[in-house]
Each structure stands twice: as structure tokens, then as C-alpha cells.
Amino acid sequence: MAQVNAKTLVTYFSATGNTERLAKTAAASLEADIFEIVPAQKYTTADLDWRNKKSRSTIECNDPSARPAIAEKIDLSGYDTVVVAFPIWWYNAPKIIYTFMESYDFTDKKVVLLCTSGGSGLGRTTDDLKKVTTSGARFLGGKKISPEAGADEIKKYFDTVLK
């Protein structure tokens, strides 16, 4: 198993359920704990309308300083590896992921990004998140994976990046 003698946490933000499905499969496959990154102010369907330039998600994505509040916190001190799963919005992570990454000390932690997307890949996401994350974090990979991916596909990916 990939995380021998290590404690893994799968964290995720999901606005529509796709990333949640992927995160739950990943957590089961890795025998990891799971934590949902819940916004303090939940996103409505109107908030997620990427075609509307005045929708909340569009405004956040266009504002480099946007940091939506998170409803609950988690203690990361007992984890060696933190998987961060999220949808790709406008070729990048939603700003709530920036809030999450800036809110914790990832020193000496392995960080693996998983994303879902209707079309685009990670783009510059990994580099952008590295800039706002504790300098001692060890980013091991990032990958776009289908929300319908099976446990075997996910485990194979993690066996590769966590070896």
C-alpha cells in the first residue's frame, strides 16, 4: 500500500457532487480519513453560473485576493499526506482552496492535488497553490481524474506519486 506507516487525509471541496464522489473513492482506496471543505456561505446554482460575469464564482475567480471563508477547521497535525480534491474553475482551483491552503501549516507534509473538470486540466494550479502554501510542503503531484474513476485507477496513481 502506498502510505505505509503514514496517516493520510483526503480533503475536498465539491460544488456539484462530482468532486465529492472522487474524494470518497480516493479515501476508501487509500484507507484515509476524509474532510469536506465547506464554504461558510454555500454556493447556489446562480453562484456557479460561469456564463454570468456577475455570478459569485466568476467574481471570485477574477479577484486574486478573494478568499471565501470555510465553515469548519480540521487539525492536520496527525497527517503525513494531505490530498486536496477540487473542481477546476476557469483553469484554476476555486478560491476556497486558496483559503484552505493558506489556513494550515503544511510543513513536512506530502500534498497531492486531485481535480475534476469538464474540460480543462490543472493548468497553472499546482504552481499557484505552491505560492500560497507553507514553504515546507512537499507537492508530489496533481492530476485531473474523472469523478467516475474506480478505486483501482486511483490507487495506481497514488502508488506512483507516493512511492
N, C-alpha and C positions, 0 to 999 in steps of 0.2 A: 504494500500500500504506500502511496506517495508521501504521506505525512507521518512516517514512523517517529514515535516519541514526540510528536508535535500536536499542539491543540490548534484547530482551525475554526475560524468563524466565517460564515458566508453572510455578508450584509447585502441588502438590496433596496433599491427604490424602484417602484413599478407604478406607473400611472394608469395602465390599462389591463394589467394582469399578465402580459407576456413575459416580462422580466421576472415576475414572481414565480411563474411556472418554471423557468430556467433555474432560478435560485434554489427552489425547493428540490429540484432534481440534483443540482450540484451538491447541496448539503447532504442529501441522502447518499449520493455516490461517494462523498468524501467522509461520511460519518462525522459531519461537522455540526456545530451549533449554527443557528440562523437568527438573524436580526433584521427586521424591516425598518428602513429609514422612512419614517412617516413625517410628512410636512406638517408643521403646526397649523397651517391653513391648507386644507386639502384642495387638490386641483379638480375643477369641474370640467365637464365636456367643453364648455365655452373657453375655459382657460387653456385647453390643449389644442385649440384650433390654430394650427400652424399657418393657415391661409389668411388669418386675420392679424394684421400688423399691430392691432391693439390688444390682442389676447395676452394673458399673463405670461404664458410660456415664451411667446415671441419677444415680449418686452424684456423678460429675464435673460434670454439668450443674447440679446443685443446690448445688455448692460454688463460690462466686465466686473462691476462691483456688486452685482446682485448676489445676495446670499440668503435664500429663503430659510426661515427658522425650522428646526427639527423638533418634533413633539417630545421625543424621549431620548435619553442617552443610554449608553452601554459602557461597561468597564472593559477595556481592551487589554488590560494588563496581563491576563492569563492566556493570551493567544499569541502564537508564534507566526501564524499565517492568517491574513485577512483578505478574503475575496470580496471585491466590491462589484456588484452587478447593477447595471442600469441600462436604460434605453439611450440610444444616440438621438440627440435633438440638434438639428442644424449642424451636423458633423462634429458634435462635441458632447460632453457629459452635461446633463441638466445642472443648473447652478446649485441645486440642493446637494449634489455630490461634492461640489467645492466646499460647501458649508461643512459637510461631514469630514472631508479630508483635512480641513483647517482646524477642526474642533478636537482632534486627538493627537497624541504622541505616537507616531509610528516608528520611532527609533528601534532599529534591530528587528523589525517585523518584515516578513515577506508579504508583499502586496501583489495580488493578481487581479486584473480587471477582466470582467466578462460583460459583454454588451449585447443587446438586441437592437435590431434596426430593420426598418422596412426596405432599406436600400444601401445606405452609406456604411462604411466601416468605421474604425476608430479614428481615422484621420490624425489630427494632432493631439487627440485626447490624452494619451499617455504622457506626452511631454508637458502639456498644460497642467495636468494634475500633479506631476512631479514638482512643478514650481511652487505649488501651494501646500505641499506635504512636507512633514518633518524631514530634514536632510538625511537622517539616518535610516530612512525607509529603504527597503530593497525591492524595487519593482521588478518582478520576474516575468511579466508578460501581460498581454492584453489580447483579447480575441472576441470577434463577433461570432456568436453561436445562436442557432435557431432555438426559439423557445420550446420547440418540439424535440430537441435533441435528447437522445436517450442517455441513461446513466453510463453506458459503456463508452460512448463518444466523449463525454465529459471527463470520465476517469482517465481515459487515454491522454487527453490534453493535459490534465494535472500531473499525471505520471511523467510527462515530458518536461513541464516547466518547474516542477518541484524536486526533480532529482538532484 
